[in-house]
């Protein structure tokens, strides 16, 4: 993952810690030379009880733009006297300095009217004036993805492709490919005698669209398959989205519990959408 590895490792450790607290704590490993990416410790005894490996497929242009979004913090945060979690998709040509004011105005209109604005859908019924402003600034869509009060707005890079399926497909084949690609990490996990063994894979614009897009746009619709060939893991994580304040959401599979949706601060789970 190059020089971005530390960022994803630290974020993964925070998600894992948030989920497992108060029993255990995860932190980025500090080995020379590096071995596993994450170490997991029992808080009461200080004993090491687990390890984790972190992987991310990166699309450089989109990732650079996403990093700019994250660096700026909550560029658009909350709209009072309104509700919902709203996902805004912008193209990489979106210019923060020139476009932000119009984006805020359009977001407030969509949220207060409780309507989705999506230029990727033909004949979507978006008002011509609003449509022209969205096209001018590279704003692809504004859609409601969850529940919150007051309304919260989050910014992401537009996913590639057009039609967005409701459910993930091809997940098992994709996992099989990753298990083969990351052979050294898999050896560390499968050979460990520790009680917790985590594999954390971050989705990005380089991830196949039939996995990436349903996961990002319909995070509450969990995968229907039970992954095979991962008996050596206690926890399989798929990182779905990073919001501009550094909070993120992830899918977690545990053999005895199945799939669930987890937020990085664990204060709330998304409702099934």
Residue pairs with C-beta under 8 A, 6 or more apart in sequence:
1 8
1 54
1 55
1 56
1 58
2 58
4 56
4 58
4 63
5 37
5 54
5 56
6 28
8 54
8 56
8 200
8 202
8 239
9 28
9 37
9 38
9 54
10 28
11 239
11 242
11 246
11 248
11 264
12 26
12 37
12 38
12 52
12 54
12 200
12 202
12 237
12 239
13 26
13 27
13 28
13 38
13 52
14 26
14 264
15 200
15 237
15 239
15 248
15 250
15 262
15 264
16 26
16 38
16 40
16 52
16 198
16 200
16 235
16 237
17 24
17 25
17 26
17 27
18 262
18 263
18 264
18 265
18 266
19 252
19 262
19 266
20 26
20 40
21 43
21 266
22 43
23 42
23 43
23 44
24 40
24 41
24 42
24 43
24 49
24 50
24 196
25 40
25 41
25 43
26 38
26 39
26 40
26 41
26 50
26 52
26 198
27 38
27 39
27 41
28 37
28 38
28 39
29 35
29 36
29 37
29 38
29 39
29 51
35 188
36 51
36 52
36 53
36 185
36 188
37 52
37 53
37 54
37 185
38 51
38 52
38 53
38 54
38 198
38 200
39 48
39 50
39 51
39 52
40 48
40 49
40 50
40 51
40 52
40 194
40 196
40 198
41 47
41 48
41 49
42 48
42 49
48 194
49 194
49 195
49 196
50 194
50 195
50 196
50 197
50 198
50 234
51 188
51 189
51 192
51 194
51 196
51 197
51 198
52 197
52 198
52 199
52 200
53 182
53 185
53 186
53 188
53 189
53 198
53 199
53 200
54 200
54 202
55 178
55 182
55 185
55 199
55 200
55 201
55 202
56 201
56 202
56 204
56 239
57 202
57 203
57 204
57 206
57 207
58 204
58 206
59 204
59 205
59 206
61 92
62 92
62 157
62 204
62 205
63 204
63 205
65 92
65 94
65 157
66 156
66 157
66 242
68 96
69 75
69 155
69 156
69 157
69 244
70 242
70 244
70 246
72 96
72 244
73 244
73 245
74 244
74 245
75 96
75 100
75 155
75 244
76 88
76 103
76 104
76 107
76 153
76 154
76 155
77 152
77 153
77 245
78 150
78 151
78 152
78 153
79 107
79 108
79 111
79 112
79 150
79 151
79 153
80 150
81 150
82 111
82 112
82 149
82 150
82 151
83 147
83 148
83 149
83 150
83 151
84 111
84 114
84 144
84 146
84 147
84 148
84 151
84 152
85 144
85 145
85 146
85 147
85 148
85 151
85 152
85 154
85 270
86 107
86 110
86 111
86 142
86 143
86 144
86 145
86 151
86 152
86 153
86 154
87 141
87 142
87 143
87 144
87 145
87 154
87 156
87 216
87 217
88 103
88 107
88 139
88 141
88 142
88 153
88 154
88 155
88 156
89 139
89 140
89 141
89 142
89 143
89 156
89 157
89 158
89 159
90 99
90 103
90 137
90 138
90 139
90 140
90 155
90 156
90 157
90 158
91 138
91 139
91 140
91 157
91 158
92 138
92 157
92 158
93 138
94 103
94 137
94 138
94 139
95 137
95 138
98 137
99 137
99 138
99 139
102 133
102 136
102 137
103 137
103 139
106 117
106 130
106 133
106 134
106 139
106 142
107 142
107 153
109 130
110 116
110 117
110 142
111 151
111 153
114 144
116 141
116 142
116 143
116 144
117 124
117 126
117 130
117 134
117 141
117 142
117 143
118 124
118 126
118 140
118 141
118 142
118 143
119 126
119 131
119 134
119 135
119 139
119 140
119 141
120 140
120 141
120 162
126 134
133 139
134 140
140 158
141 158
143 217
145 217
145 218
145 219
145 270
145 273
146 219
146 220
146 270
146 271
146 273
147 270
147 271
154 241
154 243
154 244
155 243
155 244
156 216
156 241
157 205
159 205
159 209
159 212
159 213
159 216
159 217
160 205
160 209
161 209
161 213
164 213
164 214
164 217
164 218
165 210
165 213
165 214
166 214
166 218
166 221
167 214
167 218
167 221
167 223
167 224
168 210
168 211
168 214
168 215
168 223
169 210
169 211
170 208
170 210
170 211
171 211
171 223
171 225
171 227
172 225
172 227
172 228
174 207
174 208
174 211
175 227
175 229
175 230
175 236
176 229
178 201
179 186
179 229
179 230
185 199
186 199
186 232
189 197
189 199
189 232
189 233
190 197
190 232
195 234
196 234
196 235
197 232
197 233
197 234
197 235
198 233
198 234
198 235
198 236
198 237
199 230
199 233
199 235
199 236
199 237
200 237
200 239
200 250
201 236
201 237
201 238
201 239
202 238
202 239
203 211
203 212
203 215
203 216
203 238
203 239
203 240
204 212
205 212
214 221
215 238
215 240
215 251
216 240
216 241
218 273
219 240
219 241
219 249
219 251
219 261
219 270
219 273
220 261
220 270
220 271
220 272
220 273
221 272
221 273
222 251
222 258
222 259
222 260
222 261
223 251
223 253
223 259
226 253
226 258
227 236
227 253
230 236
230 253
231 255
234 254
234 255
235 252
235 253
235 254
236 252
236 253
236 254
237 250
237 251
237 252
237 253
238 250
238 251
238 252
239 248
239 250
240 248
240 249
240 250
240 251
241 248
241 249
242 248
246 264
247 263
247 264
247 265
248 263
248 264
249 261
249 262
249 263
249 264
249 270
250 261
250 262
250 264
251 259
251 260
251 261
251 262
252 259
252 260
252 261
252 262
253 259
254 260
260 269
261 269
261 270
262 269
263 269
263 270
